[in-house]
Amino acid sequence: MRSQPRNNWRTPSKRMSKNKIAHVLLRGGGDLATGVALRLYRAGIRVVITELAQPLAVRRTVSFAEAVYAGHHAVEGVAARLVNRDQLQASLDAGEIPVLIDPDAGILTTFHFPIVVDARLMKQVPSPLLIPVPLHIGLGPGFHAGENCHAVIETRRSHTLGRVYWNGTTQPDSGEPEGDPRRVLRAPVDGLLVSKVKIGEHVEDGQVLAVIQQPVILRERSDLRISDNDDETLRSGSHRPDVLRESDIKVVSPFGGLLRGLIHDGLHVTEGMKIGDVDARNDASACRLVSDKALAIGGGVLEAILSKEELRNKIYS
C-alpha cells in the first residue's frame, strides 16, 4: 500500500507578517499552480489565487481552480474557497487559500503583494503587470528573466525541471505532450462539452468519455425532421446531457486506464483544445495527489522566494 502524505504542516500563522492580506499573488489555479500553492502554504507563506470566471483546468480534482465552480475545494487536506475581496482576510485567517475571480490581477492596484507568481502556463509573452512588484516569477515558456519577470522556473520534464533562472528563458514549448501523446484528449470540433464519465473512473479502450454538442442552424423544418420540442430545445441553446444526439461528436478513450482529468461539464470548447487526460497506469491516487512535476515546480518557486533575504524577513518576521 502506497503511503499517503501526512497533513502535519503548520497552518500559516497570523503573526508571520505585518502584511494584512498575503505574501504571494498566484495567477492561475490549475494542477501545476496548485502544486506551487501547496509548497508555499506548507512553508508558511500566505497565498491568494486569481482565476478566470470559467477555469479550464483539466485535472480538476487536484486544482484549486475547482473552487470557482464548487465554492470550496480541498486538495491534500488544504482548503481553497471562492471569495470576493472583502472576504480575503477572513479566508486567510481561517487557514484557507482564497480564490478570487480576477483574470487581469486587478487586485494589485488595491492590495500590496510583494510577490507575484504567474502560473497560468499560457506559453506566450505575458502582458505587463498593472504595477511593478518586488519579485515577479513566471513559469515556463513566454517568460524571460530580466525582461518580463525577475525569475523564471523550468516546467518541462528533464534534468532541469524546477530550476530557477534569474537570466534568460526556459526550454521552449515543444508543442507535444509529455509521454504518450494519445493520453491527451482534445476537442475534435467547436461546441459544448458534455461529460459521460467522472474523473477517477476506470475506462476502456474506445469508451465514450464525453461528447461535443454543436449548435444546429435551423433552416427548414422538413430538412431537419425535428419535433416541436426538439425545435424549442435547439432554439433555446439548452442541452440534455442524458441524451446522445445524432449531431453529437464523441470523444473516446484512446486506451484502457483511468480518466485522470476532464474540463468542467458544460463549457464551450474549441477545436484542438485540451479537454482531458487518460492515465494508462490506472492508479487512482493520480486523481487525489498533485504530481511530482507540480511539486518540483513549486519547490523552484519556493527557492526563488526564500533566496531573497528581504522577502524572507517580511514573511517570517
Secondary structure as UniProt FT lines:
FT   TURN            14..15
FT   STRAND          24..27
FT   HELIX           31..42
FT   TURN            43..44
FT   STRAND          47..51
FT   HELIX           60..62
FT   HELIX           64..66
FT   HELIX           67..70
FT   STRAND          72..75
FT   TURN            76..77
FT   STRAND          78..82
FT   HELIX           85..87
FT   HELIX           88..93
FT   TURN            94..95
FT   STRAND          97..101
FT   TURN            103..104
FT   HELIX           106..109
FT   STRAND          115..118
FT   STRAND          135..139
FT   TURN            141..142
FT   TURN            146..148
FT   STRAND          151..153
FT   TURN            159..162
FT   STRAND          164..165
FT   HELIX           181..183
FT   STRAND          184..186
FT   STRAND          191..195
FT   TURN            199..200
FT   STRAND          202..203
FT   TURN            205..206
FT   STRAND          208..213
FT   HELIX           221..224
FT   HELIX           228..236
FT   TURN            241..242
FT   TURN            246..247
FT   STRAND          249..252
FT   STRAND          257..262
FT   TURN            265..266
FT   STRAND          268..269
FT   TURN            271..272
FT   STRAND          274..279
FT   TURN            280..281
FT   HELIX           284..287
FT   HELIX           292..306
FT   HELIX           309..316
//
